[in-house]
Amino acid sequence: MRAYLDFEKPVAELESKIAELRALAARDGATAIGEDVTRLEAKAESALRDLYANLTPWQKTQVARHPERPHCLDYIESLFTEFTAIAGDRVFGEDAAVVAGFARFRGEPVAVIGQEKGSNTESRLKHNFGMARPEGYRKAQRVMELADRFGLPVISLVDTAGAYPGIGAEERGQAEAIARSTDACLALGVPNVAVILGEGGSGGAIAIATSNRVLMLEHAIYSVISPEAAASILWRDSQRAQEAATTMKITAQDLLRMNVIDVIISEPVGGAHRAPQDAIHAAGEAVARAMQDMAGMSPDALREARAEKFLAIGRRLG
Protein backbone atom coordinates (compact mmCIF):
# COMPACT_ATOMS: atom_id res chain seq x y z
CA MET A 1 0.00 0.00 0.00
CA ARG A 2 1.36 3.40 -1.02
CA ALA A 3 2.39 5.81 1.75
CA TYR A 4 0.83 9.24 1.21
CA LEU A 5 2.20 12.51 2.51
CA ASP A 6 -0.08 14.90 4.38
CA PHE A 7 -0.47 17.31 1.49
CA GLU A 8 -1.37 14.44 -0.87
CA LYS A 9 -4.72 13.81 0.86
CA PRO A 10 -6.89 14.90 -2.13
CA VAL A 11 -5.04 12.49 -4.42
CA ALA A 12 -5.15 9.74 -1.82
CA GLU A 13 -8.94 10.00 -1.61
CA LEU A 14 -9.31 9.78 -5.39
CA GLU A 15 -6.96 6.81 -5.69
CA SER A 16 -8.73 5.06 -2.81
CA LYS A 17 -12.03 5.48 -4.63
CA ILE A 18 -10.47 4.11 -7.83
CA ALA A 19 -9.23 1.03 -5.94
CA GLU A 20 -12.70 0.46 -4.48
CA LEU A 21 -14.36 0.68 -7.90
CA ARG A 22 -11.82 -1.73 -9.42
CA ALA A 23 -12.44 -4.23 -6.63
CA LEU A 24 -16.20 -3.90 -7.15
CA ALA A 25 -15.86 -4.43 -10.90
CA ALA A 26 -13.66 -7.50 -10.39
CA ARG A 27 -16.13 -9.00 -7.92
CA ASP A 28 -19.37 -8.26 -9.75
CA GLY A 29 -18.13 -8.07 -13.34
CA ALA A 30 -19.70 -4.63 -13.76
CA THR A 31 -18.38 -3.22 -17.03
CA ALA A 32 -20.18 0.12 -16.61
CA ILE A 33 -17.90 0.95 -13.72
CA GLY A 34 -14.98 1.18 -16.15
CA GLU A 35 -16.07 4.64 -17.33
CA ASP A 36 -16.13 5.90 -13.73
CA VAL A 37 -12.66 4.49 -13.14
CA THR A 38 -11.28 6.15 -16.28
CA ARG A 39 -12.80 9.49 -15.31
CA LEU A 40 -11.43 9.30 -11.76
CA GLU A 41 -7.98 8.25 -13.00
CA ALA A 42 -7.80 11.29 -15.23
CA LYS A 43 -8.92 13.49 -12.35
CA ALA A 44 -6.35 11.98 -9.97
CA GLU A 45 -3.53 12.39 -12.50
CA SER A 46 -4.48 16.00 -13.10
CA ALA A 47 -4.66 16.69 -9.36
CA LEU A 48 -1.26 15.06 -8.81
CA ARG A 49 0.32 17.02 -11.65
CA ASP A 50 -1.06 20.34 -10.35
CA LEU A 51 -0.01 19.52 -6.80
CA TYR A 52 3.59 18.66 -7.67
CA ALA A 53 3.95 21.63 -9.99
CA ASN A 54 3.47 23.97 -7.03
CA LEU A 55 5.18 22.32 -4.07
CA THR A 56 6.39 24.55 -1.25
CA PRO A 57 9.94 24.10 0.10
CA TRP A 58 8.56 22.24 3.13
CA GLN A 59 6.53 19.92 0.92
CA LYS A 60 9.65 19.23 -1.14
CA THR A 61 11.42 18.39 2.11
CA GLN A 62 8.74 15.80 2.84
CA VAL A 63 9.05 14.36 -0.67
CA ALA A 64 12.85 14.21 -0.38
CA ARG A 65 12.44 12.16 2.81
CA HIS A 66 9.70 9.87 1.50
CA PRO A 67 10.41 6.32 2.75
CA GLU A 68 9.66 4.81 -0.68
CA ARG A 69 12.01 7.13 -2.55
CA PRO A 70 14.80 5.17 -4.31
CA HIS A 71 18.04 5.18 -2.36
CA CYS A 72 21.73 4.80 -3.16
CA LEU A 73 21.71 0.99 -3.44
CA ASP A 74 18.75 1.15 -5.84
CA TYR A 75 20.75 3.45 -8.13
CA ILE A 76 23.85 1.27 -7.89
CA GLU A 77 21.87 -1.86 -8.75
CA SER A 78 20.22 -0.26 -11.78
CA LEU A 79 22.92 2.01 -13.22
CA PHE A 80 26.15 0.10 -12.59
CA THR A 81 27.51 -3.33 -13.39
CA GLU A 82 30.26 -5.37 -11.72
CA PHE A 83 30.02 -3.27 -8.55
CA THR A 84 32.64 -4.34 -6.01
CA ALA A 85 32.30 -2.73 -2.58
CA ILE A 86 35.24 -1.61 -0.48
CA ALA A 87 34.91 -2.01 3.30
CA GLY A 88 36.69 -0.26 6.14
CA ASP A 89 38.85 2.82 6.47
CA ARG A 90 42.11 1.03 7.43
CA VAL A 91 42.04 3.02 10.69
CA PHE A 92 39.05 2.08 12.85
CA GLY A 93 36.43 -0.03 11.09
CA GLU A 94 33.56 -0.26 8.65
CA ASP A 95 30.70 2.24 8.31
CA ALA A 96 27.70 0.95 6.39
CA ALA A 97 26.24 4.46 6.03
CA VAL A 98 28.73 5.00 3.20
CA VAL A 99 28.68 2.52 0.31
CA ALA A 100 31.80 2.79 -1.83
CA GLY A 101 33.62 0.75 -4.40
CA PHE A 102 34.33 0.26 -8.07
CA ALA A 103 32.01 -0.61 -10.94
CA ARG A 104 31.29 -0.03 -14.60
CA PHE A 105 29.01 2.76 -15.76
CA ARG A 106 27.83 2.11 -19.31
CA GLY A 107 30.82 -0.13 -19.83
CA GLU A 108 33.43 2.29 -18.46
CA PRO A 109 35.22 1.71 -15.11
CA VAL A 110 34.35 4.22 -12.38
CA ALA A 111 34.48 4.69 -8.62
CA VAL A 112 31.15 4.99 -6.81
CA ILE A 113 30.58 6.59 -3.40
CA GLY A 114 27.11 6.87 -1.91
CA GLN A 115 25.16 7.35 1.30
CA GLU A 116 22.53 4.71 2.02
CA LYS A 117 19.62 5.42 4.37
CA GLY A 118 18.03 1.97 4.27
CA SER A 119 14.55 0.97 3.17
CA ASN A 120 13.16 -0.84 6.24
CA THR A 121 13.79 -0.88 9.97
CA GLU A 122 16.57 -3.47 9.81
CA SER A 123 18.48 -1.81 6.97
CA ARG A 124 18.00 1.69 8.40
CA LEU A 125 19.64 0.58 11.63
CA LYS A 126 22.41 -1.17 9.70
CA HIS A 127 23.15 1.93 7.62
CA ASN A 128 22.57 4.33 10.53
CA PHE A 129 19.91 6.19 8.49
CA GLY A 130 22.63 7.37 6.09
CA MET A 131 24.45 9.39 8.75
CA ALA A 132 28.13 8.57 8.38
CA ARG A 133 30.74 8.37 11.11
CA PRO A 134 34.41 9.36 10.58
CA GLU A 135 35.29 5.93 9.24
CA GLY A 136 32.68 6.36 6.49
CA TYR A 137 34.32 9.56 5.26
CA ARG A 138 37.78 8.01 5.55
CA LYS A 139 36.55 5.10 3.44
CA ALA A 140 35.29 7.60 0.86
CA GLN A 141 38.69 9.32 0.91
CA ARG A 142 40.40 5.96 0.45
CA VAL A 143 38.29 5.17 -2.61
CA MET A 144 38.87 8.63 -4.11
CA GLU A 145 42.62 8.28 -3.74
CA LEU A 146 42.51 4.88 -5.46
CA ALA A 147 40.34 6.29 -8.24
CA ASP A 148 42.77 9.15 -8.79
CA ARG A 149 45.71 6.74 -8.90
CA PHE A 150 44.09 4.60 -11.58
CA GLY A 151 42.40 7.39 -13.54
CA LEU A 152 38.80 6.43 -12.75
CA PRO A 153 36.00 9.03 -12.71
CA VAL A 154 34.16 9.34 -9.39
CA ILE A 155 30.36 9.33 -9.12
CA SER A 156 28.87 10.34 -5.75
CA LEU A 157 25.28 9.58 -4.75
CA VAL A 158 24.30 11.94 -1.95
CA ASP A 159 21.43 11.20 0.43
CA THR A 160 21.96 12.10 4.07
CA ALA A 161 20.40 14.28 6.73
CA GLY A 162 23.96 15.03 7.84
CA ALA A 163 26.99 13.45 9.46
CA TYR A 164 26.36 11.40 12.61
CA PRO A 165 26.60 13.77 15.63
CA GLY A 166 27.27 11.14 18.34
CA ILE A 167 29.97 11.43 20.98
CA GLY A 168 31.95 8.50 19.59
CA ALA A 169 32.05 10.06 16.14
CA GLU A 170 33.30 13.35 17.56
CA GLU A 171 35.94 11.55 19.62
CA ARG A 172 37.22 9.82 16.49
CA GLY A 173 37.57 13.09 14.57
CA GLN A 174 34.33 13.66 12.69
CA ALA A 175 35.14 17.23 11.61
CA GLU A 176 38.65 16.30 10.46
CA ALA A 177 37.35 13.31 8.49
CA ILE A 178 34.78 15.48 6.69
CA ALA A 179 37.43 18.10 5.92
CA ARG A 180 39.87 15.53 4.54
CA SER A 181 37.17 13.91 2.41
CA THR A 182 36.25 17.33 1.01
CA ASP A 183 39.92 18.02 0.31
CA ALA A 184 40.21 14.65 -1.45
CA CYS A 185 37.33 15.69 -3.74
CA LEU A 186 39.09 18.95 -4.59
CA ALA A 187 42.41 17.19 -5.25
CA LEU A 188 41.04 14.69 -7.77
CA GLY A 189 42.64 14.78 -11.21
CA VAL A 190 39.72 12.83 -12.65
CA PRO A 191 36.14 13.97 -13.37
CA ASN A 192 33.76 13.73 -10.45
CA VAL A 193 29.97 14.07 -10.55
CA ALA A 194 27.66 14.26 -7.54
CA VAL A 195 23.92 13.58 -7.61
CA ILE A 196 21.71 14.81 -4.76
CA LEU A 197 19.14 11.99 -4.57
CA GLY A 198 17.03 13.07 -1.60
CA GLU A 199 18.58 15.03 1.25
CA GLY A 200 21.93 16.74 0.95
CA GLY A 201 22.62 17.73 4.54
CA SER A 202 25.47 19.97 5.64
CA GLY A 203 29.10 18.83 5.68
CA GLY A 204 27.87 15.25 5.62
CA ALA A 205 26.88 15.86 2.00
CA ILE A 206 29.59 18.25 0.85
CA ALA A 207 32.27 15.74 1.96
CA ILE A 208 31.50 13.67 -1.15
CA ALA A 209 29.73 16.31 -3.27
CA THR A 210 32.56 18.79 -3.91
CA SER A 211 32.43 17.87 -7.58
CA ASN A 212 32.99 19.27 -11.05
CA ARG A 213 29.27 18.78 -11.69
CA VAL A 214 26.56 18.76 -9.04
CA LEU A 215 23.25 17.35 -10.24
CA MET A 216 20.07 17.37 -8.17
CA LEU A 217 16.76 15.61 -8.47
CA GLU A 218 13.80 17.91 -8.93
CA HIS A 219 12.28 17.38 -5.47
CA ALA A 220 15.50 16.85 -3.49
CA ILE A 221 16.82 19.35 -0.93
CA TYR A 222 20.39 20.56 -0.29
CA SER A 223 21.21 22.71 2.71
CA VAL A 224 23.78 23.66 5.31
CA ILE A 225 21.47 22.46 8.09
CA SER A 226 18.10 20.73 8.38
CA PRO A 227 15.00 22.95 8.62
CA GLU A 228 14.24 21.55 12.09
CA ALA A 229 17.74 22.30 13.39
CA ALA A 230 17.71 25.78 11.82
CA ALA A 231 14.37 26.55 13.49
CA SER A 232 15.70 25.34 16.84
CA ILE A 233 18.75 27.61 16.57
CA LEU A 234 17.03 30.70 15.15
CA TRP A 235 13.76 30.63 17.09
CA ARG A 236 14.32 27.93 19.72
CA ASP A 237 11.29 26.22 18.24
CA SER A 238 11.66 23.21 15.93
CA GLN A 239 7.95 23.51 15.10
CA ARG A 240 8.86 26.43 12.85
CA ALA A 241 10.73 24.10 10.48
CA GLN A 242 8.31 24.93 7.66
CA GLU A 243 9.18 28.61 7.97
CA ALA A 244 12.89 27.78 8.06
CA ALA A 245 12.65 25.63 4.94
CA THR A 246 11.10 28.52 3.02
CA THR A 247 13.72 31.00 4.19
CA MET A 248 16.78 28.79 3.65
CA LYS A 249 16.48 28.33 -0.15
CA ILE A 250 17.00 24.57 -0.08
CA THR A 251 15.19 23.48 -3.23
CA ALA A 252 16.80 22.50 -6.53
CA GLN A 253 15.11 25.44 -8.24
CA ASP A 254 16.53 27.97 -5.74
CA LEU A 255 20.00 26.42 -5.84
CA LEU A 256 20.14 26.39 -9.64
CA ARG A 257 19.31 30.11 -9.69
CA MET A 258 22.18 30.70 -7.26
CA ASN A 259 24.52 28.47 -9.34
CA VAL A 260 25.15 26.17 -6.37
CA ILE A 261 24.12 23.20 -8.52
CA ASP A 262 24.50 22.68 -12.25
CA VAL A 263 21.53 20.59 -13.40
CA ILE A 264 18.04 19.70 -12.18
CA ILE A 265 17.00 16.13 -13.01
CA SER A 266 13.25 15.92 -13.69
CA GLU A 267 11.29 13.44 -11.59
CA PRO A 268 8.18 11.49 -12.61
CA VAL A 269 4.87 13.20 -11.81
CA GLY A 270 4.25 12.60 -8.12
CA GLY A 271 7.93 12.24 -7.23
CA ALA A 272 10.62 9.59 -7.63
CA HIS A 273 8.86 7.29 -5.17
CA ARG A 274 5.95 6.80 -7.61
CA ALA A 275 8.13 5.59 -10.49
CA PRO A 276 11.58 4.73 -9.09
CA GLN A 277 13.00 3.21 -12.26
CA ASP A 278 12.03 6.25 -14.32
CA ALA A 279 13.81 8.52 -11.82
CA ILE A 280 16.88 6.30 -11.77
CA HIS A 281 17.02 6.22 -15.59
CA ALA A 282 16.79 10.03 -15.74
CA ALA A 283 19.64 10.33 -13.25
CA GLY A 284 21.76 7.93 -15.29
CA GLU A 285 21.20 9.97 -18.44
CA ALA A 286 22.18 13.18 -16.62
CA VAL A 287 25.35 11.62 -15.23
CA ALA A 288 26.32 10.34 -18.69
CA ARG A 289 25.89 13.83 -20.17
CA ALA A 290 27.97 15.38 -17.38
CA MET A 291 30.75 12.85 -17.91
CA GLN A 292 30.71 13.49 -21.65
CA ASP A 293 31.05 17.24 -21.06
CA MET A 294 34.30 16.63 -19.18
CA ALA A 295 35.78 14.08 -21.57
CA GLY A 296 39.30 14.99 -22.59
CA MET A 297 39.95 17.52 -19.81
CA SER A 298 43.42 17.26 -18.28
CA PRO A 299 43.89 16.59 -14.53
CA ASP A 300 45.06 20.18 -13.94
CA ALA A 301 42.10 21.59 -15.88
CA LEU A 302 39.66 19.48 -13.85
CA ARG A 303 41.19 20.61 -10.55
CA GLU A 304 41.22 24.27 -11.59
CA ALA A 305 37.63 24.17 -12.85
CA ARG A 306 36.42 22.46 -9.69
CA ALA A 307 38.22 24.90 -7.39
CA GLU A 308 36.94 27.91 -9.34
CA LYS A 309 33.39 26.55 -9.23
CA PHE A 310 33.34 26.53 -5.43
CA LEU A 311 35.33 29.74 -5.00
CA ALA A 312 32.77 31.45 -7.26
CA ILE A 313 29.95 30.28 -5.00
CA GLY A 314 31.72 31.85 -2.05
CA ARG A 315 32.22 35.13 -3.91
CA ARG A 316 28.56 35.29 -5.00
CA LEU A 317 27.00 34.32 -1.68
CA GLY A 318 29.61 35.48 0.77
Summary of the structure (lengths in Angstrom):
residues: 318
radius of gyration: 21.0
end to end distance: 46.2
largest distance: 70.5
contacts: 1082
relative contact order: 0.12
helix: 55%
strand: 16%
